[in-house]
Amino acid sequence: MAKRKDPYLRPTQSQILVVAMPNTEANANARYWDLDTQAESLAIQNNLSGSFTTACHGVVDPADPLRSRLVIRFDAQRPITVAAIRDLSSSFSRLAFLPACNSASFKDLSTADEVVHVTKAFQLAGFPSMVGTLWQVFDGDAAIVSGEFYAYIARRLDSGDVTELDGDLFARTLHSALGRLREKIPYSCASWASWIHYGD
């Protein structure tokens, strides 16, 4: 967790909640630092305002999409599921940036017109804009896109070009970030085609 206040305090509109895991190896037997995942879940529940960014794993549950989740630690007692996110409420939210694998993925094609996934859950919680991924993404690619994404927003705000954080800015920002990723790995469309912006 980076730069968060007491999880019982509601943040201002300008705050960013960043949730991360210390080791991103997708291995249930991997050894992780002793993260207090209950505190992480509580912080998320009480700080869904402004911008939410997570750097962790995403898991799709095709049998029960409401159990699709973000994984901070594989043995977490309280995983951050679609059902849990959906039931939260955020009146000042702007963006959920979800570079986790499969955060906008679903497996049941019979419900394609009513998709249920982690990214959609944030929309139901009140976020007007979300960035997610349609399939597995490499950690290095996610780091590049995330860094370029927030650097672009910072440049636009510093220059005075924009004064409002809205869906148009986030869509343009993602486009710019993916352009930088394509410059670095031009022959790997799977690396950049996975990213998608939802919302206004």
N, C-alpha and C positions, 0 to 999 in steps of 0.2 A: 504494500500500500504506500502510495507516495503523496505527500502534501495533503493530508486530510486532517481536519480538526476532530474534536471529540465526536464520535459517531452518533451521539445523541442530539447533536446540534444540527439544525437545518442549515445548509450552506446558502450563500448568496447566488445570484444568477451567474456571476462571473467565475465561479469556481469550477475546477475540473477534478473529477474523481478518477484516479487511475488505479486499476487492480491488476496485479501481476503475480506470476509464479516464479520462483527462483531457478527452476530447471525445466526446460521445455521438451525434454525427451519423452516421447509418447510411449512410455513403458510403465505398466502398472507396478513393476517391481523396482522402479527407480527410487533412489533415496532422495527425499526432499527435506529442506529445512523445516523446522517445526513451526509451520504457519498456523495461526489460530484462525481456521476457516470459519468458525462460528462468528468471530469478530468481523471477518471480512464480509460475511453474508449480512450481518447487522449493519455494517457501514454502508453497504450497497442499498439496503432497504431504507436507510435513513438519509441518504445523500444523493438520491436520484434527482439531481437538479443541475442545470447548466450543461456540462458535457461529461459523458461517461465513456471511458476508454478502458478496454481490458486486453491484456496480453497473456493469454492462457490457451487452453485447448477447448475445442468444441466437440460435442458428441451428439450424434443423431440417433434417436431411438425410433426405428421404423414401426415397431409394434405399438408404441404409445408416444406420439409426438410431444405430448405435454411433459414427458420425462426427458426430452432432449435438453441438453444443458451445457453450461460453461463449467470447465473443470479447473479449479485452482490447485487442488491436490486430489489425487486419484482415490484416496481412502477417506475423502471428506464425508462427514456425517450428514452435512446439510448442503448438498450440491445446489448450484444456482440453476434451477430448472425453468423451462418455459412457463410452467404453471405458477411458479413463485414470482417470476418477473412480471407476468401478465397481470397479477393481482396487486402490483404496486401502483402508486399514483405519483406523478410528477408534474406539477403545474408550471414550473419554470424551465423545464428541460428544453434543450436545443438539439443535441446530437448524441447518439450512441454509436461509437466507433468500435467495431467488433472484428479485429483482424484474426480472430480464432478460426481454426479450420471448421468448415461446414456451418458457419453461424447463420447463413441464409439458405441452407440446404434442407431438402425434404426428400423422402424416399417413396412415399405412397402417391403414385401418379393418379390414382382414382380420385384424390381430393385436390388436384392441381389448382382448381378455382378457389379453394379455401385453404391455402397453405398454412401450416403451423410450424414455425421454427423460432430459433432464439431471436433473430432480428425482428421478426413480426411481433414477438412478445413485447419488445421495447416500444413498438408503435402502439400497442394496446395499453401500455403503461403511460402513454402520453408524450412520447418523444416524436416530434414532427419529422426528424431526419435520422436515418440510420445508414451506416455503411457496414456491409457484411461480405461474406465469401460463399460461393456456391459449391466449392469443394475444398480439398486439402490444399493448404498453402505452406510453402517453405518458410521456416523461421527467418531466414535472411531476407526473403522477399517482403515478408510482413514488416520487418524492421525498416526496410527502405521506404515502403509505402507510408508507414506511420510517420517516419521522420519527415518525408517530403510533404505529407499532408499538413502537419501542424506548422512546418516552416513556411509553407505557402500562405496559410492563414495569417501567421505572424507578420509576414511581409506586406500583405494587403492591408492589415490593420495599421501597421507602422506608417505606411505610405498615405493613409487617409483615404484610400480608394473605396473602402467599405466601412460602414458604421454599424451594420446589422449582421448578426450571424444567422443566416437563413439557408433554406434548402438550395437556392440557386448558388450561393457561395460554396456550399459543401459539395455539390455536384461538380462545379468547375474545379474545385480543389482536388477532388478524387481524379478527375480527368488529367490534371496537371501531374499529380503524383504518379499515376500509371504511365504517363508519357516518359517520365524520368526512369521508371522501371524498364520500360521497353527499350530505352536507350542503352541500358546496361546489359539487358539480355534480350536482344531483338528476335532471336529464333525460338523463343520459348513462350508461345502464346498462352499455354496453360498457366503460366506464372502470373500473367496480368489479366487474363480474361475472366478469372474467377471473381473479381471484385465487382460489387454492385451497390448503387445508392438507391435507397427506398425513401419515399416520403415526398414532402413538398419541394 
